[in-house]
Amino acid sequence: MRLDFPRTLVVTMPLHARHRSRLAAAAALSLLLAGCRSYSGPPEEAAPVRTTSTTTTTAPTTTTTAVPVTTAPVTVPGTATTVPLPGLQRGSSGAEVKALEEKLAALRFDVGAVDGNFDAATVHAVMAFQKANGLARTARATPDVVAALTTAGMPAAQLADGGTDRIEIDLPRQILTLWQGGQLVRTLSVSTGNNKRYCVDGGCATAVTPGGSFKVTRKINGLRVSRLGKLYNPLYFNGGIAIHGSGSVPAGPASHGCVRIPMTASKWFHDIVAVGTPVYVIGGKKAPVPFNEQAPGDETATTTTTTAAAAAAPVTSPTTVAVDPGTTTTTPTTSLPLPTLVTTTTTVAPTP
């Protein structure tokens, strides 16, 4: 017997449970494969990755850059761009500078015009005060300078019997004091021989400013150019060694043997110092010996006698002494236009 089933029954006929699970797995696999072909990842997974990357890269940058930039200028000491130099200095002006100049001038330091301007003259005056009082040689009116000015006095004479008119050159302190009529006229900052070996025009010497007693032998008004440099308003006192103006007067010895003084003082110093004025160089190997007071009218004899003694002294030899003017020191009587020699001058002034 044949049974005829409707087609609908074949379709609607319930399937076995195993067949149903296989069909469901196949359908799920089809959907998964179809989705993988267009899948790019959910946005909620991509966003945290970008956020984490931004946070980790920017946070260290801000931490490492901010600290050095803000602290470096503070922790580096002594830079002129961030830490200004203390005290009044060249270029300063006003009532404080004027008060400083008044105090220095009262102590006979050469400030030039008392006008409230910290100019070149004030710079050298402050330097001279610092040298005379054992302070740091900065050429600035620092608090220690201002405090010292309130109690400081004028520099005292080194030689009690040096005469009423004289020049004292203090090699250790690098200052010069000018005395006239027994009174201190000015204290200047100087720079003397630096004790170094040098050679010029085939000849070598040592840059020394010899200690001892001398006298001004001649003066030249204006500029003189020598083989060792320029000398402004020189006053010769030991062969070819002179006191002269210079554009460079540092804190310590720097010359070939001459005594440099500031340009601001070279003209008036040249004009008021007379030929025959004793010059005592203190602090060298040879100690100065005070000259006896000379009677009026003996300047010529004194000058000649002193020059002859200085020329004969071994310290003026070019092998041991350097001279700024570049003159021959072995025979200064022939290289320098000295005054006319007198026949008897040996007893006028003792040999220093």
MOKAVEN-V524578 format. One record per run of one state. SS is the DSSP state (h for helix, s for strand, l for the rest). FROM is the first residue (numbers start at 1). TO is the last residue. If there is no record, write none. Layout:
SS;FROM;TO
SS;FROM;TO
//
This chain:
l;1;6
h;7;12
l;13;16
h;17;36
l;37;42
h;43;75
l;76;87
s;88;88
l;89;92
s;93;93
l;94;94
h;95;106
l;107;108
s;109;109
l;110;116
s;117;117
l;118;119
h;120;132
l;133;140
s;141;141
l;142;142
h;143;149
l;150;165
s;166;170
l;171;174
s;175;180
l;181;182
s;183;191
l;192;192
s;193;193
l;194;196
s;197;200
l;201;202
s;203;206
l;207;211
s;212;215
l;216;217
s;218;219
l;220;222
s;223;226
l;227;228
s;229;238
l;239;240
s;241;246
l;247;254
s;255;255
l;256;258
s;259;262
h;263;272
l;273;277
s;278;282
l;283;298
h;299;312
l;313;313
h;314;316
l;317;331
h;332;335
l;336;352
//
